[in-house]
Amino acid sequence: MYSLPWKHGCGGSCGRRFGSNCPSRHGGGFFTGPPKSVAGNRSLPIPAQLVAALKEHREVQLLQRSKDWAPYVDQARVGHDLVFCRPNGQPIDHRADWQSWKYFLAAVGVPDGRVHDGRHTAATTLLLLGVEPRVVMDILGWSQVSMLTRYQHVLDEIREDVAAKLTNHWTPEPEAESNIISLSDMRNRRLN
């Protein structure tokens, strides 16, 4: 779901600068439909902690529904019981969503950033976890390998891990002690 811009329905004669302020506005508002690309229609792995949080969110959401709750009805007249919505069942305004994102970042002490920056974080986290590049591309819906270099960032932790691996690789392994004892060694031990 995304929001389309409103257009003037008066041909600009209302004197208002933006189509969203026109009394005869049309063509805008929330829009639901298929993803923009084939890659947008995909299954995603969800960590167990997130599944639990979504289930808890659903329980709270059902308790918080207002008396005027109704499923959101899209442009094709199809009703949707949205996962994230206002108490009346209608979509959350993108400005309110943006503001919630900003409050969240400030509350947890994360530097300010765009919602889209979360994709960079996801790509880099998957790299840090050692997920294969092709799998990262599939999860994030990329068809070109060049997107990996655009979204994945090398962290200091990754560099330190490489240094540790190289150290272990080049450190000579201790010579194994033999469990074979020769007769001459046994004689020497007795004499000493």
ROFI-7942 format. One record per residue (C-alpha): x, y, z. Coordinates in pm, 1 decimal, always signed. Example, Ala and Ser with C-alpha at 12.3 -4.5 7.8 and 13.67 -1.06 7.14 Angstrom:
R/X/Y/Z
R/+1230.0/-450.0/+780.0
R/+1367.0/-106.0/+714.0
//
This chain:
R/X/Y/Z
R/+0.0/+0.0/+0.0
R/+124.9/+343.4/-80.8
R/-16.0/+692.2/-117.3
R/-80.5/+853.3/-456.2
R/-75.1/+1233.0/-493.6
R/-409.1/+1410.4/-525.8
R/-485.4/+1599.4/-847.2
R/-690.7/+1912.0/-899.6
R/-1044.6/+1830.5/-1010.1
R/-1120.1/+2191.0/-1094.9
R/-846.2/+2242.3/-1351.1
R/-665.7/+2476.4/-1110.6
R/-950.5/+2729.2/-1082.4
R/-996.8/+2682.7/-704.7
R/-685.9/+2893.4/-643.0
R/-525.2/+2636.0/-418.2
R/-164.0/+2549.0/-484.9
R/-182.9/+2173.8/-418.8
R/-429.4/+1922.0/-553.8
R/-467.1/+1779.2/-202.6
R/-634.0/+2107.0/-96.6
R/-872.5/+2125.5/-393.2
R/-1240.7/+2073.8/-302.2
R/-1279.2/+1867.8/-622.7
R/-960.7/+1666.7/-580.5
R/-935.1/+1318.9/-733.9
R/-697.2/+1032.0/-809.2
R/-506.1/+1037.6/-482.7
R/-497.8/+868.9/-147.5
R/-405.3/+519.7/-41.4
R/-354.8/+266.1/-316.3
R/-325.1/-110.3/-287.3
R/-214.4/-328.0/-570.7
R/+44.7/-571.5/-687.8
R/+414.0/-495.6/-630.6
R/+593.4/-288.6/-893.8
R/+809.9/-582.3/-1001.7
R/+807.5/-962.0/-998.6
R/+1083.5/-950.4/-735.2
R/+847.5/-755.5/-508.7
R/+623.3/-1061.1/-475.3
R/+837.1/-1288.6/-255.5
R/+845.3/-1480.2/+70.2
R/+1065.6/-1351.4/+348.8
R/+1229.9/-1528.5/+640.7
R/+1106.7/-1387.5/+970.6
R/+1298.0/-1442.8/+1296.8
R/+1100.9/-1615.3/+1573.4
R/+1125.7/-1303.2/+1792.3
R/+952.9/-1095.4/+1524.9
R/+678.2/-1356.5/+1478.8
R/+613.8/-1342.3/+1853.7
R/+611.6/-959.0/+1849.2
R/+364.8/-954.5/+1556.5
R/+131.8/-1196.7/+1736.5
R/+144.9/-981.6/+2049.5
R/+82.5/-671.1/+1837.1
R/-225.1/-839.6/+1688.0
R/-366.4/-920.0/+2033.8
R/-316.8/-560.3/+2148.5
R/-457.3/-427.6/+1820.4
R/-779.5/-626.6/+1864.7
R/-820.4/-484.1/+2216.8
R/-759.4/-125.9/+2099.8
R/-1010.1/-122.5/+1815.4
R/-1247.0/+170.2/+1843.6
R/-1623.4/+128.8/+1815.9
R/-1609.8/+273.8/+1462.9
R/-1353.0/+15.5/+1344.6
R/-1407.0/-113.1/+992.6
R/-1177.5/-292.1/+749.9
R/-999.4/-64.1/+507.8
R/-1174.1/-76.7/+168.6
R/-939.1/-13.9/-123.2
R/-1001.6/+135.5/-467.9
R/-1124.4/-205.0/-595.7
R/-1376.8/-222.7/-307.2
R/-1183.5/-505.0/-136.3
R/-1175.3/-498.4/+244.2
R/-844.2/-541.1/+429.3
R/-784.4/-615.2/+798.7
R/-452.9/-428.2/+815.3
R/-167.4/-538.0/+1041.4
R/-65.9/-178.8/+1113.7
R/-349.7/+72.7/+1113.1
R/-527.9/+339.6/+1312.7
R/-775.1/+226.8/+1583.7
R/-1059.7/+266.7/+1331.1
R/-898.5/+16.3/+1089.1
R/-788.1/+274.4/+833.3
R/-431.0/+304.8/+703.2
R/-173.6/+500.3/+898.9
R/-90.7/+829.9/+732.5
R/+262.7/+829.0/+592.3
R/+345.5/+1149.1/+782.0
R/+245.7/+989.6/+1113.0
R/+447.9/+679.6/+1024.0
R/+749.6/+897.4/+944.0
R/+714.9/+1081.5/+1274.4
R/+691.0/+751.5/+1466.2
R/+1011.3/+638.0/+1295.3
R/+1189.3/+957.8/+1402.2
R/+1068.7/+922.0/+1764.1
R/+1180.7/+557.6/+1767.3
R/+1532.4/+640.7/+1644.4
R/+1568.1/+916.7/+1903.1
R/+1433.3/+696.2/+2184.8
R/+1685.4/+416.7/+2120.4
R/+1977.0/+653.5/+2052.6
R/+2025.2/+565.2/+1686.0
R/+2145.9/+843.5/+1452.3
R/+1869.3/+1003.1/+1248.2
R/+1799.6/+836.3/+915.4
R/+1537.7/+755.7/+655.8
R/+1306.7/+454.4/+681.1
R/+1473.5/+329.7/+362.0
R/+1808.1/+324.5/+545.4
R/+1673.2/+17.0/+722.9
R/+1742.5/-174.2/+399.5
R/+2112.4/-81.7/+429.6
R/+2108.0/-206.4/+789.2
R/+1938.8/-530.9/+684.0
R/+2186.1/-593.6/+400.7
R/+2486.1/-523.9/+621.7
R/+2350.5/-738.1/+906.0
R/+2300.6/-1029.8/+667.7
R/+2660.9/-984.7/+548.5
R/+2780.5/-980.1/+909.7
R/+2592.1/-1304.5/+973.1
R/+2765.6/-1466.0/+676.3
R/+2453.2/-1507.1/+463.7
R/+2538.9/-1594.4/+103.6
R/+2518.6/-1291.8/-132.2
R/+2265.1/-1463.4/-361.6
R/+2034.9/-1523.1/-62.9
R/+2068.9/-1158.4/+44.6
R/+1972.6/-1052.5/-307.8
R/+1663.8/-1276.1/-297.8
R/+1552.1/-1151.4/+45.4
R/+1588.2/-786.2/-54.4
R/+1439.1/-837.3/-401.4
R/+1744.9/-747.4/-605.5
R/+1812.5/-882.8/-951.7
R/+2155.6/-722.2/-997.9
R/+2470.3/-803.0/-799.3
R/+2566.6/-434.5/-809.2
R/+2300.5/-369.6/-545.1
R/+2511.8/-563.8/-293.5
R/+2793.1/-311.1/-314.1
R/+2544.4/-27.7/-287.3
R/+2365.7/-155.3/+22.6
R/+2612.8/-369.9/+215.5
R/+2870.0/-186.2/+423.4
R/+3182.8/-343.4/+570.3
R/+3184.5/-302.2/+947.3
R/+3482.5/-295.6/+1183.1
R/+3358.0/-625.2/+1331.3
R/+3391.6/-789.9/+989.2
R/+3745.2/-655.8/+946.4
R/+3840.2/-782.5/+1293.5
R/+3694.1/-1124.3/+1208.7
R/+3906.2/-1135.8/+891.9
R/+4218.3/-1047.2/+1095.1
R/+4142.7/-1327.0/+1343.9
R/+4088.0/-1576.9/+1062.1
R/+4416.4/-1477.5/+896.4
R/+4601.1/-1502.0/+1229.2
R/+4463.5/-1851.6/+1284.0
R/+4546.1/-1946.1/+924.8
R/+4910.8/-1840.7/+948.5
R/+4981.8/-1955.2/+1303.5
R/+5181.4/-2277.4/+1281.1
R/+5005.4/-2569.2/+1438.9
R/+5196.6/-2734.9/+1721.4
R/+5367.8/-3056.5/+1627.0
R/+5169.3/-3351.3/+1746.1
R/+5338.8/-3570.8/+1999.5
R/+5390.7/-3922.6/+1880.4
R/+5239.8/-4203.7/+2079.9
R/+5495.8/-4446.9/+1936.2
R/+5779.5/-4529.1/+2173.2
R/+6093.2/-4687.5/+2042.1
R/+6291.0/-4951.2/+2234.6
R/+6593.4/-4722.1/+2248.6
R/+6378.6/-4447.0/+2406.3
R/+6258.7/-4693.1/+2669.0
R/+6618.8/-4796.4/+2752.9
R/+6722.6/-4433.1/+2781.2
R/+6434.5/-4358.7/+3019.6
R/+6530.1/-4649.6/+3244.2
R/+6890.1/-4535.7/+3261.5
R/+6797.4/-4181.0/+3359.6
//
